[in-house]
């Protein structure tokens, strides 16, 4: 091959490379080339101190996370602090990725069409930012996303999509109550038409009147009242469980006679409903948990 021919080939290759670069830029949306930055900007500066509300709009339900003082509420209910913390971690780690489509005909397939996308609406700094999130992407912890009114679809890097698909119950706090059990001086139990009281002595708990008790069931009551009474879920009004009559109630008192906690559980052989005084929510708990928080007198009586 002559030197002249080699130079011609090199020149032609340079032209091809130049054309490829131009076409690549055009294919990336021309003026929308900064869209990944715009997607990231929708989440920029969002944290637990700046966010006032976040709405997760799903095809059939909308979940709204709002601040109430120092606490978070979800659709008016107490929010699970762990779920809220993981949401903010996902926001912080999310970023706009590669351009994957510019043709709106791809929106349905990628789940970012207006009637199928999961919409994230964030209120921060007095403005509302919106992001449309679709199906999971080709790699772990990615999803397809676009901005409202834009055709370009990008990969959203991070685990944000998980939080947009969580149902309401998945956001709610299932811990029924948590008190300082060192302040509990008396426990009254009503179970199966039988009532009895437990009192804290200088060194041990006893039945009222001084009869000894089995210590482990008493410790279990205190552990449940101290924060371990975590429900399996919630009971809707139309759930057959809600129709069961109450089986028993446990009330914990301080040394001065103040009520520290009051828990009532439903009857049945499977899962039960349970409520705590001062909380309108009807929780769903397992039978073993109902027996821990509202035990029978027999389970507390030492064997002779």
Buried (B, 14 or more C-beta within 10 A) or exposed (E): EEEEEEEEEEEEEEEEEEEEEEEEEEEBBEEBEEBBEBBBBBBEEBEEEEBEBBBBBBEEEEBBBBBEEEEBBBBEBBBBEEBBEBBBBBBEEBBBBEBBBBEBEBBEEBBBBEEBBBBBBBBBEEEEBBBBBBBBBEEEBBBBBBBEEBBBBBBBBBBBBBBBEBEBBBBBBBBBBBBEBEEBBBBBBBBEEEEBBBBBEEEEBBBEEEEEBBEEBBEBBBBBBBEBBBBEBBBEEEBEBEEBEBBBBBBBBBEEEEEBBBBBBBBBEEBBBBBBEEEEBBBBBEEEBBBBBBBBBEBBBEEE
